[in-house]
Amino acid sequence: MERILVIGASGQIGSELVPELRKIYGDENVYSTDLKEPAEEEKQLGPWAILDVLDTKRLVHFVIRHKITQIYHLAAVLSGNAEKIPLQAWHINMESLMNILDLAKEIPEITRVFWPSSIAVFGPTTPPDNSPQLTVTEPNTVYGISKIAGERWVEYYNQKYNLDIRSIRYPGLISYKTEPGGGTTDYAVEIFYEAIKNNKYECFLNENTYLPMMFMSDAVKATIDLMTADKEKLSVQSSYNVGGISFSPKEIYEEIKKHIPNFKISYNPDFRQAIADSWPASLDDSVAKKDWDLKYEIDIQKLTDIMLKGVKEKFA
């Protein structure tokens, strides 16, 4: 019986990953943890706890006490916020990962770990279109530096200690269920909230800034598919490219206008424009498709329909 610990479960990914894991492994076998208490209704859905991944003693105690066999470590300071607190973000992102890697090394009952990387590992010198799985990775953001360092440590621990740590380079993730969390791709979530709430949106990126994006249901499915794939089929021991769909603020605006004809957008690029300019416009994820049959279901039209409906219901 698998017993799963999700760290950072209240975040954008965790809030939708935990319910899917509980469907597979049973409510009682998936532990939802974060630095803050979940909403009252969420407490009734399965075991939860307040847990700081930087508190090594409590982390070890929790894993041993609950006989954890898999860990999904999702806690991190994202790109936009990390630029405001660079040293603190580096400390949180790296020390938390190293705590999990050492835990997996020391406790043999932990058979598998998931840690998310990001398109932030790429930089201005990366080929911007259809960026390969193996290519130049010279990030110029704190978040990106922490993620590329994390990838190297993940591969090192996999090879040095024969562990099974798996990772995805997530593109921008889109969901109506949680508020934006300080990422550079968060405009693609904010724009729907502002369209419904105020009928206008001031975008912090230029209109033709193309970035890889992914609707959350596809991201959750990709995560679970990778974690349930046969280890022997996996050729990447650092982190897999997962490309999703690429679009610009102008394109998503035009899709929203089909539903809300009087919706207006303006552009006022801030410091996040430079971050976005350093990232690829699209990714080559053929290795993931070959190794563990990566697939997508949501295109830009479906994404727009789902987001508008979901945000309207949330406001209602």
Secondary structure, 3 states (H helix, E strand, C coil): CCCEEEECCCCCCHHHHHHHHHHHHCHHHEEEEECCCCCHHHHCCCCEEECCCCCHHHHHHHHHHCCCCEEEECCCCCHHHHHHCHHHHHHHHHHHHHHHHHHHHHCCCCCEEECCEEHHHCCCCCCCCCECCCCCCCCCCHHHHHHHHHHHHHHHHHHHHCCCEECEEECEEECCCCCCCCCHHHHHHHHHHHHHHCCEEEECCCCCCCEEEEEHHHHHHHHHHHHHCCHHHCCCCCCEECCCEEECHHHHHHHHHCCCCCCEEEECCCCHHHHHHCCCCCECCHHHHHHHCCCCCCCHHHHHHHHHHHHHHHHC
